[in-house]
Each structure stands twice: as C-alpha cells, then as structure tokens.
C-alpha cells in the first residue's frame, strides 16, 4: 500500500485533462442545448400566449362585428318590410283608385244606357200611345181628333175652378192683350170661334187671338197668355208617362251602387259586378215590352177618361 | 496478492512507470470523452430529443441541482470540476462489473491525486471568487488563533478524502477477492452488486464533499467581502 508519486502526478494531470475534455465536449454543449431548448420553449409559450390573447381579441372583435352585422341585418329587414308595406299600400291605393275610376265609368255608361233606354221608351211610348189614342178616338167618335181635343179643352176651360180663371184673367190683364193658342193641327174656323167665345166669356174682354200650329204637341191644345199656360195635350200625358218611367228606372239604378262591391276586393268581384250589370241591362231591355204593355194599359184609361170627359 | 493496480507495471523507465492504474484511467477517459462527443454531436434544441441526450441532460441537471443545493449559486462554473470528479469516480467504480477489471480508484495514488486536485481546487475557486487576500483572510476566521487548526483541517480532510475512497474501493475489491477463494460461486456476485452501490455512493460522497469544501471557501470569502462592505459603509 505504497503511494507511487509518479502515478499521483500522472493521475492529477489525467484528471485535469479529463476536466478540460469533458467541459469542452460534454457540459458546455449540453448546458447550451438545455438553455436553448428552454429559451425556445419559453418563446414558444410566449408566442402561444400572444396568439391566444390575439385570438381572444379577434374573437371579441368577431363577436362585436357579428352583433353589428345582426343589427344591420335587422335594420335592413325592417326597412325592406316597411318599404314592402308602403309599396303594398301604394299598389292597393292604385287599385282602389282604378276600381273607383272603373266604377264611375261603369256608372256613366249605365247612365248613358239608361238615358238611351228612357229615350227609346219615351219615343216608343209616344208613338204607341199616339197611335192607340188616335185609333181609339177614331173608333169611338165620328168627329176628328182635333175637334174632340178642342171640345175637351173648351170643356176644361168652362169647368175650371174660379182660382184658375182668376189667374188667367190676371195674367191677361198684366201682360199684352194677345192670347196664343197652339195646336198640333190647323184648327177649323168653327172651333177657333168656339175657343174665342169661351175665352171672351171668361175674361169678359175681347183679346187678340193668335193661332199657331205646333206638331210637337202631337194632339191637343195649349193656351198661353203672358206666362200663364192652360193646356190639354197628348204631349202632357206622354211627358207624365215618361216621368213615371224615368223615375222607376232611376230608382232601380240607385239601388245598384249599393249592391256594388267594395273597392278593396273590386278586382276579385269585378267580373261578378259586370255579370250583374249585364243581367240588369238584360232585364231592362226586357222591360221595354212590359213598359209598352204598361204604357198601353196606362194610356188607355187616360184616353178613356178624356173621352168620358 | 496485489492490493493496488499500481503494482501491475507494464513499462518502467526510471521514475516513469506505466502501470494498470494509469492505463485504466486513460481507458475511462477515452470512454467518457468518446461517449460525450458521440452524444453531444447530435444535440437537438427542439422539444423532441434523443434518449441519450435526455439521459445526459438529466445527469447534468441533477449535478447542477446538487451543486446548487450545497450553496454554490452558479453551478455552471463548478460543474466542470465537480461533475468530472463524479463521472470519473462513478465510471471507474461501475466498471467493476467487468471481469479482470481493477478500478483505478482502488489505488491510493489515484485517490490521493484526486484529493490533491480538490486540495488545489478549493483555494483556486476561493481566490477566483474573492481574490488572494480575501481567501487568505478566511484562514484567520473566527480569530488568528484558528489559523493552525484551519490549516490542519485543510490537510486532514484532503487526506481523509483520499483514504476514504481508496479504503472503500480497495476493501470492496479485497472482499470479492477473498470471497472468491472461499465461496467462488454466487456470493461474490452479491458482493459485486454491493460494490457497485458503494462505488456510486463513494463517487457521490467524494463529489459532494469536494463541493462542500469549495462552497466553504467561496462562502467564507463572500462573507468576508460582505463584512468588509458593511464596515466601509
């Protein structure tokens, strides 16, 4: 158990060489690697953290944007709905206006039709009544229609109430001394004198007589003096018939607008309305022969009454 | 019966002797350096590292932690010396499982050499840390009367280091050799295993003691510096 001093020195040298070698090849690189790795991991963690914060920030931003977008969307949707409603209202208004225009047009055309019908009816009634009257009068009396008319007129004058007579006298006195006598046909002198004498009798004076032929009267006689008019003519009767017919028609037409549908659902119901109108016109057209009959039946008693008078 | 590998001489020329201790030491040095070079050549700095690198890193981190625990705050300055002590003694002692191997640490010359290295390293680190006067002053602590005792303790602990390691390893080898002659089967294996354990424990003890001595020197120097700083203030 000796100490070999050479070995001791050699081992010391060996040891320090080993120290140097291991420092060079082991500790330094390994420690460096550890440090580098730790730094790398630390930086990676830092990066990750930074990314996380960024991601969170972005998430918040995204959420904000999303919210904003939702709000915008809602706003736009509301706008669109409002616009649509407005447009709808506009369209409905337009449709209503159109419907109203169409209705007024329809009314106008109906009125025109009515007028035409009235005219036709009046014409036909006149003709019919005149023909019937003439025929009846001819059948009934040997005298001519004009003579009969004058007779009736004279009778009227004579039978007229005192108030009426007074009116005639007043009218005569305030105005000119002439009396206008209008007839559908030329009066024979006998009848003219009859009229003259009757009027003279009523007035008590002898006024100037002016005899005039007016074919529009159809049949009958009219006595005019300074705004006062005394008349008996077929034209009068015809106008009364015409009045009654036109009143009936008017009543019928007035009922129609009430039955007309609302403007809102006009478009839907328009065809129906048209159909109704058509039906009505048909009915009216059908009315004509009825009216004819009616007029004939109506006019006959009048004439009868006239003849009886 | 040879007590020490020093007695196996391969070549001798006067004072210069190449014996088994030196040759084995060279072999161990070669192995250590070769392994280090091989592993550190492919060091990776990424997250995924090789297993060898991982083992190496664990080892070095462990040594670093030990040095730090003892009280040296910058282990990277001391790991070269202390770590090499541990690795050399550890490798030399682990290799006893190889047949016909004789640990160089079983030679008093080697352990003496290592103890002398520590003996030199302690003032070296002390002076490096706080300069020569600062280091020398630590021998006068707490009073100048303690100077001879401090000197004696310095020398005796170096002697103790050398003899402790030598005694442990040599005794281990001796026991195995004696047991082989008595019970050549099985029992020597147990003793070898025990030898491995004592070998590693001795490596640890030797390095830790060296660290403690160095730490004492550095710490003493630092303390004297601190008191100096306080008094100047």
HADDOCK unambig.tbl for C-alpha pairs under 7 A between the chains (distance, minus, plus):
assign (segid A and resid 1 and name CA) (segid B and resid 3 and name CA) 6.69 0.50 0.50
assign (segid A and resid 1 and name CA) (segid B and resid 4 and name CA) 6.99 0.50 0.50
assign (segid A and resid 3 and name CA) (segid B and resid 108 and name CA) 6.11 0.50 0.50
assign (segid A and resid 3 and name CA) (segid B and resid 109 and name CA) 5.15 0.50 0.50
assign (segid A and resid 4 and name CA) (segid B and resid 109 and name CA) 5.88 0.50 0.50
assign (segid A and resid 5 and name CA) (segid B and resid 109 and name CA) 6.92 0.50 0.50
assign (segid A and resid 6 and name CA) (segid B and resid 15 and name CA) 6.82 0.50 0.50
assign (segid A and resid 6 and name CA) (segid B and resid 16 and name CA) 6.45 0.50 0.50
assign (segid A and resid 6 and name CA) (segid B and resid 17 and name CA) 6.98 0.50 0.50
assign (segid A and resid 7 and name CA) (segid B and resid 22 and name CA) 6.87 0.50 0.50
assign (segid A and resid 7 and name CA) (segid B and resid 109 and name CA) 5.96 0.50 0.50
assign (segid A and resid 8 and name CA) (segid B and resid 109 and name CA) 4.80 0.50 0.50
assign (segid A and resid 8 and name CA) (segid B and resid 110 and name CA) 5.87 0.50 0.50
assign (segid A and resid 8 and name CA) (segid B and resid 112 and name CA) 6.62 0.50 0.50
assign (segid A and resid 8 and name CA) (segid B and resid 113 and name CA) 4.87 0.50 0.50
assign (segid A and resid 9 and name CA) (segid B and resid 113 and name CA) 6.77 0.50 0.50
assign (segid A and resid 11 and name CA) (segid B and resid 22 and name CA) 6.85 0.50 0.50
assign (segid A and resid 11 and name CA) (segid B and resid 110 and name CA) 5.86 0.50 0.50
assign (segid A and resid 11 and name CA) (segid B and resid 113 and name CA) 5.81 0.50 0.50
assign (segid A and resid 12 and name CA) (segid B and resid 113 and name CA) 5.06 0.50 0.50
assign (segid A and resid 12 and name CA) (segid B and resid 114 and name CA) 6.53 0.50 0.50
assign (segid A and resid 12 and name CA) (segid B and resid 117 and name CA) 6.50 0.50 0.50
assign (segid A and resid 18 and name CA) (segid B and resid 29 and name CA) 6.24 0.50 0.50
assign (segid A and resid 19 and name CA) (segid B and resid 80 and name CA) 5.91 0.50 0.50
assign (segid A and resid 19 and name CA) (segid B and resid 81 and name CA) 5.97 0.50 0.50
assign (segid A and resid 19 and name CA) (segid B and resid 84 and name CA) 5.63 0.50 0.50
assign (segid A and resid 21 and name CA) (segid B and resid 33 and name CA) 6.69 0.50 0.50
assign (segid A and resid 22 and name CA) (segid B and resid 33 and name CA) 6.37 0.50 0.50
assign (segid A and resid 22 and name CA) (segid B and resid 84 and name CA) 6.98 0.50 0.50
assign (segid A and resid 23 and name CA) (segid B and resid 80 and name CA) 5.37 0.50 0.50
assign (segid A and resid 25 and name CA) (segid B and resid 33 and name CA) 6.97 0.50 0.50
assign (segid A and resid 25 and name CA) (segid B and resid 36 and name CA) 5.88 0.50 0.50
assign (segid A and resid 25 and name CA) (segid B and resid 37 and name CA) 5.69 0.50 0.50
assign (segid A and resid 25 and name CA) (segid B and resid 40 and name CA) 6.99 0.50 0.50
assign (segid A and resid 26 and name CA) (segid B and resid 36 and name CA) 5.27 0.50 0.50
assign (segid A and resid 26 and name CA) (segid B and resid 40 and name CA) 6.61 0.50 0.50
assign (segid A and resid 27 and name CA) (segid B and resid 80 and name CA) 6.92 0.50 0.50
assign (segid A and resid 29 and name CA) (segid B and resid 40 and name CA) 6.42 0.50 0.50
assign (segid A and resid 30 and name CA) (segid B and resid 40 and name CA) 6.71 0.50 0.50
assign (segid A and resid 30 and name CA) (segid B and resid 57 and name CA) 6.52 0.50 0.50
assign (segid A and resid 33 and name CA) (segid B and resid 43 and name CA) 6.83 0.50 0.50
assign (segid A and resid 33 and name CA) (segid B and resid 44 and name CA) 6.83 0.50 0.50
assign (segid A and resid 33 and name CA) (segid B and resid 45 and name CA) 5.49 0.50 0.50
assign (segid A and resid 36 and name CA) (segid B and resid 45 and name CA) 5.99 0.50 0.50
assign (segid A and resid 37 and name CA) (segid B and resid 45 and name CA) 4.77 0.50 0.50
assign (segid A and resid 37 and name CA) (segid B and resid 46 and name CA) 5.99 0.50 0.50
assign (segid A and resid 37 and name CA) (segid B and resid 47 and name CA) 6.91 0.50 0.50
